[in-house]
Amino acid sequence: MKAAVFAARFRERLLSFEGLFLLILLVTIALRFYSLDLKLFHHDEAIHAWFSYRLLTEGVYMYDPMYHGPFLYYVTAGIFSLLGDSDLVGRFFPALLGTLLVPLLYPIYRLGYLDKKQAIVAALFLAVSPNMVYFSRFLRNDIFIAFFTMVLLVALLYYFERQKAQYALIAGAAIGFGMSAKENMPIIVLIFGAYLLYLVWTQKVRLPKRWIRDLALGAFVAVGIMAVLYSSFGAHPEVLMDGWLRAIEHWTSMHQAQRLGGPPYIYILLFLLYEVPILILAVVGFLQFVDISGIVSRWRERRAGNAGSPGEGEETEAEATRMNAAPPVEPAQGFKDRLREILSGGGELRPIDRQKEFARFAIFWMLLSLAVYAYIGEKVPWLILHQLLPMIFVAAYMMTTKKAIVAVAASAFLIVMTFHVAFTPADINEPIVQVQNSEDLREVFAKIDAADRVAVATDSYWPLPWYYRGGSASKLAYYSEKVSEPTIYGGNFDLVITHDGDTYPTLDGYVKETYRLNYWFSYEENKDRVLEYYFLRDGKMGSRNLEVFSKVPAGTTA
């Protein structure tokens, strides 16, 4: 009897809102941290980790817009100093921030902007989304931006709810750290700022009495964080003068060059590949918000009413009453008076439906994000995070029990895709991958480990500097190009590594083998067979290959 009572209470607590939310959080943690070093570092991850390692061991760092803001390097160097430098530790901070996206939903729910079903479904989508999981296990800046975006959102909601300066300081810190992480944080700030102006002007929120002081404090915190990090804690104050200009010039040139280009709709294709349940439910949520069925019904009623309308010169009793009634008299209020009232924190607040207003904001945020990243010329898969985050909120709108069941069932697709892209211990032919280092390199590493002297005669050598750092770096000689054969023979190298585009036909006394260095999904080679690829996942990949020449031991023949 006691066992049955205990089981019943356990099920009741597990199936409660708090129990389900905690269960989703545990799933989130598992998907972010399990076997975090399963795959080799991506090309960019290796560079980011290497710069962080140099910052830790040599104290060397200076902002370069090509490699984004300083925040990643300082926090990664910090975690290296605490836990050691490795692939797993390098991905620890992205995994942590990717996990914290889920608990940040809870304060939004507590304020009433999400109901229980909406919060559970949004948490589930954040937990098992293939892109959210993949890029939470990835040492790049975009998951940092997603985290600081959520912190900023929560801070602003609480600031206008509680009207306390501490929330303005948190918002300022989120902006400062976000701006110090990557150059697309201003897009988020502008979107949030534009909607905030709308809310204030329409008197859906009221500016606190001391909003100017709070704005100044928040701005001071944001600018202070950026000044400290971008100047490398004062070591490079000159960056504060021209760093912002160099960032604009660099990313403008990247947009124009479209080095990693694609059509404006490429992110929609990625949503269809990996996030199709979220995309479909977001479309449904948008249609529910604009009330398409209501619009159609009113249009039909209007047509039916027009068909039976009175003839010319006739008027209905209601029309006569309306025309004879005196119009309501409202006191005229000029633009300056309205602006003065708003800025002083006065005026009468309009009542709002919090969930509907939050949905309106999420739709605004989603549509602008889709438009901005469709326009930007650099089309890389990790930028989908900044479009996916608001889309999840739109997908969770008006979450009825029936719709919630559909969402949970559809999450099976997300889970399958997540395990495919994040936990397949081999090269995968997926657009989510962009210049990923091949698992073939593990065989190359084994040869390097067995050698005493290695010549790297190519400029395509990343991620070798990361994987052979510290004491093991001395065995590698980097030439950055193919060198003459006498140089190779004179160096008495056990191993010679070249790029297959510029290599040696043969080297006397060496055996040649070819290994894939890195790979990527080729949109150009698959654009005419999109549907075929979608179902078969057999697209064509681009790759760069290494040719590895191993010295034949004396007394044997090649």
C-alpha positions in Angstrom: 0.0 0.0 0.0 2.8 2.4 1.0 4.6 1.6 -2.3 1.5 2.3 -4.3 1.0 5.7 -2.5 4.7 6.5 -3.0 4.5 5.6 -6.7 1.4 7.7 -7.2 3.0 10.7 -5.5 6.1 10.3 -7.6 4.1 10.3 -10.8 2.2 13.3 -9.6 5.3 15.3 -8.9 7.1 14.1 -12.0 4.2 15.1 -14.2 3.8 18.5 -12.5 5.0 21.6 -14.2 8.1 21.8 -12.0 8.8 18.1 -12.4 8.6 18.2 -16.2 10.7 21.4 -16.4 13.4 19.7 -14.2 13.3 16.6 -16.3 13.8 18.7 -19.5 16.7 20.5 -17.8 18.3 17.2 -17.0 18.0 16.1 -20.6 19.5 19.5 -21.6 22.5 18.9 -19.4 23.0 15.4 -20.7 22.8 16.4 -24.4 25.3 19.3 -23.9 27.9 17.5 -21.7 27.8 13.9 -22.7 31.0 12.9 -24.5 31.7 16.5 -25.2 35.0 15.7 -27.0 33.5 13.0 -29.2 34.5 14.9 -32.3 37.7 16.7 -33.2 37.7 20.4 -33.0 36.2 22.2 -36.0 38.6 24.4 -37.9 37.4 27.6 -36.1 37.3 25.9 -32.7 41.0 24.9 -33.0 41.9 28.5 -33.8 39.8 29.9 -30.9 41.3 27.3 -28.5 44.8 28.0 -29.7 44.4 31.8 -29.2 43.0 31.1 -25.8 45.9 28.9 -24.9 48.4 31.5 -26.0 46.6 34.1 -23.9 46.9 31.8 -20.9 50.6 30.7 -21.5 52.0 33.9 -23.1 49.6 36.7 -22.2 49.2 37.4 -25.9 45.9 38.7 -27.2 44.8 41.7 -29.4 41.3 42.1 -30.9 41.0 41.1 -34.6 37.5 41.4 -36.1 38.1 38.3 -38.2 38.1 36.3 -35.0 35.3 38.2 -33.3 35.3 39.7 -29.8 37.6 39.0 -26.8 35.1 37.5 -24.4 35.5 33.9 -25.8 39.2 34.0 -25.4 39.3 35.3 -21.9 36.7 32.9 -20.5 38.3 30.0 -22.4 41.7 30.9 -21.1 40.2 31.1 -17.6 38.6 27.7 -17.8 41.9 26.3 -19.2 43.7 27.7 -16.1 41.2 25.9 -13.8 40.6 22.6 -15.5 43.5 22.2 -18.0 43.6 22.7 -21.8 41.8 20.1 -23.8 38.9 19.7 -26.3 36.5 18.8 -23.6 37.4 21.8 -21.4 37.4 24.1 -24.4 33.8 23.3 -25.0 32.7 23.4 -21.4 31.7 27.1 -21.4 29.6 26.9 -24.6 27.9 23.8 -23.2 27.2 25.6 -19.9 25.7 28.7 -21.5 23.7 26.5 -23.9 22.3 24.7 -20.9 21.3 27.9 -19.1 19.0 28.9 -21.9 16.4 26.5 -20.5 16.3 27.8 -16.9 16.1 31.4 -18.2 12.6 30.5 -19.5 11.4 30.1 -15.9 11.4 33.8 -14.9 9.6 34.6 -18.2 6.9 32.1 -17.2 6.8 33.5 -13.6 6.0 36.9 -15.0 3.1 35.5 -16.9 4.5 36.0 -20.5 4.4 32.2 -21.0 1.8 29.8 -19.5 2.8 26.3 -18.3 2.3 24.5 -21.6 4.2 27.2 -23.5 7.1 27.2 -21.1 7.3 23.3 -21.2 7.2 23.2 -25.0 9.7 26.1 -25.4 12.0 24.4 -22.9 11.7 21.0 -24.8 12.5 22.7 -28.1 15.5 24.5 -26.6 16.7 21.2 -25.1 16.5 18.9 -28.1 16.8 21.3 -31.1 19.7 19.9 -33.3 21.1 23.4 -33.9 20.9 24.4 -30.2 22.6 21.1 -29.1 25.2 21.1 -31.9 26.3 24.7 -31.4 26.2 24.3 -27.6 28.9 21.7 -28.1 31.0 24.0 -30.2 33.6 26.6 -29.3 32.2 29.5 -31.2 30.6 32.8 -30.1 27.0 32.3 -31.3 25.8 30.3 -28.3 27.3 33.1 -26.1 25.1 35.6 -28.0 22.0 33.5 -27.6 22.7 33.3 -23.9 23.2 37.1 -23.4 20.1 37.7 -25.6 18.0 35.7 -23.1 19.6 37.4 -20.1 18.9 40.8 -21.7 15.3 39.8 -22.4 14.7 38.6 -18.8 16.4 41.7 -17.4 14.2 44.1 -19.4 11.0 42.2 -18.5 11.9 42.4 -14.8 13.0 46.0 -15.1 9.6 47.2 -16.4 7.8 44.9 -13.9 9.8 45.8 -10.8 11.3 49.2 -11.9 14.5 48.5 -10.0 17.9 49.7 -11.1 19.5 46.3 -10.5 17.8 44.9 -13.6 19.1 47.8 -15.7 22.6 46.9 -14.5 22.0 43.3 -15.5 20.7 44.4 -18.9 23.8 46.6 -19.4 26.1 43.7 -18.4 24.3 41.4 -20.9 24.8 44.0 -23.7 28.4 44.6 -22.7 29.4 41.0 -22.7 27.4 40.3 -25.8 29.0 43.2 -27.6 32.4 41.7 -26.5 31.5 38.3 -27.8 30.5 38.9 -31.4 29.7 41.8 -33.7 26.1 40.8 -34.4 24.9 41.6 -30.9 24.0 45.2 -32.1 21.3 43.5 -34.3 19.7 42.1 -31.1 19.9 45.4 -29.3 18.4 47.3 -32.2 15.5 44.8 -32.5 14.8 44.9 -28.8 15.2 48.7 -28.7 12.7 49.2 -31.6 10.1 47.1 -29.9 10.6 48.8 -26.6 10.0 52.2 -28.3 6.7 50.8 -29.6 5.7 49.6 -26.2 6.5 52.9 -24.6 4.8 55.0 -27.3 1.6 53.0 -27.2 1.7 53.2 -23.4 1.8 49.4 -23.0 4.7 49.9 -20.6 5.6 53.0 -18.5 9.1 54.4 -18.1 10.1 54.3 -14.5 10.5 57.7 -12.8 14.3 57.3 -12.7 14.7 55.7 -16.1 17.3 58.2 -17.2 19.5 57.4 -14.2 19.0 53.6 -14.8 19.8 54.0 -18.5 23.0 55.8 -17.7 24.0 53.2 -15.2 23.3 50.4 -17.7 25.2 52.1 -20.4 28.1 52.7 -18.1 28.3 49.0 -17.2 28.0 48.0 -20.9 30.7 50.5 -22.1 32.9 49.6 -19.1 32.9 45.9 -19.9 33.6 46.5 -23.5 36.4 49.0 -22.8 38.1 46.5 -20.4 37.9 43.5 -22.7 38.6 45.2 -26.0 41.6 47.0 -24.6 42.9 43.7 -23.3 42.6 45.0 -19.7 44.4 48.2 -20.7 47.2 46.6 -22.7 45.9 47.9 -26.0 44.0 51.1 -25.5 44.4 52.0 -29.1 41.8 49.4 -30.0 39.1 51.6 -28.3 39.8 54.2 -30.9 39.7 52.2 -34.1 38.5 48.7 -33.3 34.8 49.5 -34.0 35.8 51.0 -37.3 37.9 48.0 -38.3 35.0 45.7 -37.3 32.6 47.6 -39.6 35.1 47.6 -42.5 35.8 43.9 -42.1 32.2 42.7 -41.9 31.1 45.0 -44.7 33.8 43.5 -46.9 32.8 40.0 -45.9 29.1 40.8 -46.8 30.2 42.1 -50.2 32.6 39.2 -50.9 30.1 36.5 -49.9 33.0 34.2 -49.2 30.6 31.7 -47.8 27.5 32.7 -49.7 24.2 31.2 -50.6 20.7 32.3 -51.6 18.6 34.5 -49.2 16.4 31.5 -48.4 19.2 29.2 -47.3 18.3 29.3 -43.6 14.8 28.3 -44.5 16.3 25.2 -46.1 18.3 24.5 -42.9 15.1 24.9 -40.8 13.4 22.3 -43.1 16.4 20.0 -42.7 16.8 20.1 -38.9 14.0 22.1 -37.2 10.9 21.4 -39.3 8.5 20.8 -36.3 9.5 24.2 -34.9 9.2 25.9 -38.2 5.7 24.4 -38.8 4.5 25.2 -35.3 5.9 28.8 -35.7 3.9 29.2 -38.9 0.8 27.9 -37.0 1.5 30.2 -34.1 1.8 33.2 -36.5 -1.5 32.3 -38.2 -3.1 31.9 -34.8 -1.8 35.3 -33.7 -3.1 37.2 -36.7 -6.3 35.1 -36.4 -6.6 34.2 -40.1 -9.9 32.3 -39.4 -11.4 35.4 -37.8 -10.3 37.5 -40.7 -11.9 35.1 -43.2 -15.1 34.9 -41.1 -15.4 38.7 -40.9 -14.8 39.0 -44.6 -17.6 36.5 -45.3 -19.9 38.3 -42.9 -19.1 41.6 -44.6 -19.9 40.1 -48.0 -23.1 38.6 -46.8 -24.1 41.9 -45.2 -23.3 43.8 -48.3 -25.5 41.4 -50.3 -28.5 42.2 -48.1 -27.7 45.9 -47.6 -30.4 48.6 -47.9 -30.9 50.3 -51.3 -29.5 53.7 -52.2 -31.0 56.5 -50.2 -32.1 54.1 -47.4 -30.4 53.8 -44.0 -30.8 51.4 -41.2 -31.9 52.3 -37.7 -28.3 51.7 -36.4 -26.8 53.9 -39.1 -29.3 56.7 -38.3 -28.5 56.4 -34.6 -24.7 56.5 -35.3 -25.0 59.5 -37.6 -27.2 61.5 -35.2 -25.1 60.7 -32.1 -22.7 63.4 -31.1 -19.1 62.3 -31.5 -17.1 61.7 -28.4 -15.0 64.7 -27.4 -11.4 63.9 -26.6 -8.9 66.5 -25.5 -6.4 67.2 -28.1 -2.8 66.3 -27.2 0.1 67.5 -29.3 3.2 65.4 -30.1 5.3 67.4 -27.7 2.9 67.0 -24.9 2.6 63.3 -25.5 6.4 62.9 -25.6 6.8 64.9 -22.4 4.2 62.8 -20.7 5.9 59.5 -21.8 9.4 60.7 -20.8 8.2 61.8 -17.4 6.7 58.3 -16.7 3.2 59.6 -16.7 0.0 58.8 -18.7 -2.4 56.0 -18.3 -1.2 52.5 -19.0 -3.1 50.4 -21.5 -4.0 46.9 -20.2 -2.3 44.2 -22.2 -2.6 40.4 -22.6 0.9 39.5 -21.6 1.1 36.2 -23.5 -0.3 37.9 -26.7 2.0 40.9 -26.3 5.0 38.6 -25.8 4.0 36.6 -28.9 3.8 39.9 -30.9 7.3 40.7 -29.8 8.6 37.2 -30.7 7.0 37.5 -34.2 8.6 40.9 -34.6 11.9 39.6 -33.4 11.7 36.5 -35.6 10.7 38.2 -38.8 13.4 40.9 -38.5 16.0 38.3 -37.7 15.0 36.2 -40.7 15.2 39.3 -42.9 18.5 40.5 -41.6 20.3 37.1 -42.0 18.7 36.5 -45.4 20.3 39.8 -46.5 23.7 39.4 -44.9 26.1 37.9 -47.5 28.0 35.6 -45.2 25.8 32.5 -44.9 27.2 30.2 -42.2 25.1 27.6 -40.3 25.7 28.9 -36.8 23.9 32.1 -37.6 20.6 30.1 -37.6 20.7 30.3 -33.7 19.7 33.9 -33.8 16.7 33.1 -35.9 15.8 29.9 -34.1 15.6 31.5 -30.6 12.6 33.8 -31.4 11.0 31.1 -33.6 10.8 28.8 -30.6 8.7 31.4 -28.8 6.4 31.9 -31.8 6.0 28.1 -32.1 4.9 27.9 -28.4 2.2 30.5 -28.8 -1.4 29.4 -27.9 -0.2 26.0 -26.7 -3.4 24.1 -26.3 -3.2 20.5 -25.0 -3.7 19.1 -28.5 -1.0 21.3 -29.9 1.3 20.4 -27.0 0.8 16.7 -27.7 1.7 17.3 -31.4 4.8 19.3 -30.3 6.0 16.6 -28.0 5.4 13.9 -30.6 7.2 16.0 -33.3 10.1 16.4 -31.0 11.1 12.8 -31.9 12.2 14.2 -35.3 14.4 16.7 -33.5 15.9 14.1 -31.2 16.8 11.8 -34.1 18.4 14.7 -36.0 20.3 15.8 -32.8 21.8 12.4 -32.3 22.7 12.2 -36.0 24.5 15.6 -36.2 26.0 15.7 -32.6 26.7 12.1 -31.7 27.8 10.4 -34.9 31.5 9.6 -34.4 32.3 10.0 -38.1 32.3 12.6 -40.8 28.7 13.6 -41.6 27.4 15.0 -44.9 25.3 17.8 -43.4 25.0 21.5 -44.1 25.2 22.1 -40.3 28.9 21.4 -40.7 31.1 24.1 -42.1 34.8 23.2 -42.7 34.8 20.5 -40.0 38.1 18.8 -39.4 37.8 15.2 -40.5 38.0 12.2 -38.1 40.6 10.9 -40.6 43.1 13.2 -38.8 43.2 10.8 -35.8 45.2 8.5 -38.0 47.5 11.4 -39.0 47.9 12.2 -35.3 48.9 8.6 -34.6 51.7 8.9 -37.2 52.9 12.3 -35.8 52.9 10.8 -32.3 55.1 8.0 -33.5 57.6 10.3 -35.3 60.5 12.3 -33.9 60.6 15.0 -36.6 57.7 16.1 -38.8 57.8 18.6 -41.7 54.5 20.4 -42.4 55.1 21.7 -46.0 51.7 23.4 -46.5 49.7 26.3 -45.3 46.7 24.0 -44.7 47.9 22.9 -41.3 45.1 23.7 -38.8 44.3 22.1 -36.4 47.9 20.9 -35.9 49.1 23.9 -33.8 46.3 23.2 -31.3 46.8 19.5 -31.0 50.6 19.8 -30.9 51.2 22.7 -28.5 53.5 23.1 -25.6 56.3 20.4 -25.4 55.0 18.4 -28.3 55.2 21.4 -30.7 58.9 21.1 -31.1 58.7 18.0 -33.2 56.8 19.9 -36.0 58.6 22.2 -38.4 56.1 24.5 -40.3 57.2 25.6 -43.7 53.7 26.8 -44.9 54.5 25.8 -48.5 56.0 22.9 -50.4 59.8 23.1 -50.1 62.6 21.6 -52.1 63.3 17.9 -51.8 66.9 18.6 -50.6 65.4 20.5 -47.6 63.2 17.5 -46.8 66.1 15.0 -47.1 68.5 17.3 -45.2 66.0 17.6 -42.3 65.9 13.9 -41.8 62.1 14.0 -41.2 60.2 10.9 -40.3 57.0 12.3 -41.6 56.3 14.9 -44.3 52.8 16.4 -44.6 51.6 18.3 -47.7 48.4 19.5 -49.2 47.2 17.4 -52.2 46.9 20.5 -54.3 50.6 21.2 -54.0 52.6 18.1 -53.2 55.4 15.8 -54.3 54.7 13.1 -56.9 57.0 10.8 -54.8 59.7 11.1 -52.2 62.5 8.6 -52.3 62.4 6.5 -49.1 58.9 7.5 -48.2 55.4 5.9 -48.6 52.6 8.3 -49.5 49.0 8.1 -48.0 46.1 10.5 -48.5 43.8 11.6 -45.6 40.9 14.0 -45.5 41.9 17.2 -43.6 38.5 18.8 -43.4 35.2 18.8 -45.3 32.0 20.8 -45.9 28.6 20.3 -47.5 28.7 21.9 -51.0 25.5 23.9 -51.7 26.5 24.6 -55.2 27.0 20.9 -56.1 23.6 20.0 -54.5 21.3 22.9 -55.3 19.7 21.1 -58.3 18.8 18.0 -56.2 17.6 19.5 -52.9 14.6 17.1 -52.5 16.7 14.1 -53.4 19.3 15.0 -50.8 16.7 15.8 -48.2 15.4 12.2 -48.2 18.6 10.3 -49.0 21.2 12.5 -47.3 23.7 11.6 -50.0 24.9 15.0 -51.0 28.3 15.9 -52.4 30.9 17.3 -50.1 33.8 19.5 -50.7 37.1 18.7 -48.9 40.7 19.4 -48.5 43.1 16.5 -48.3 46.6 15.9 -46.8 49.2 13.7 -48.3 51.4 12.2 -45.7 54.8 10.8 -46.5 56.1 8.3 -44.0 59.7 7.4 -43.9 60.5 3.8 -44.7 62.6 2.2 -42.0 66.1 1.3 -43.0 66.5 -2.2 -44.4 63.0 -2.3 -45.9 61.6 -1.2 -49.3 58.9 1.3 -50.0 
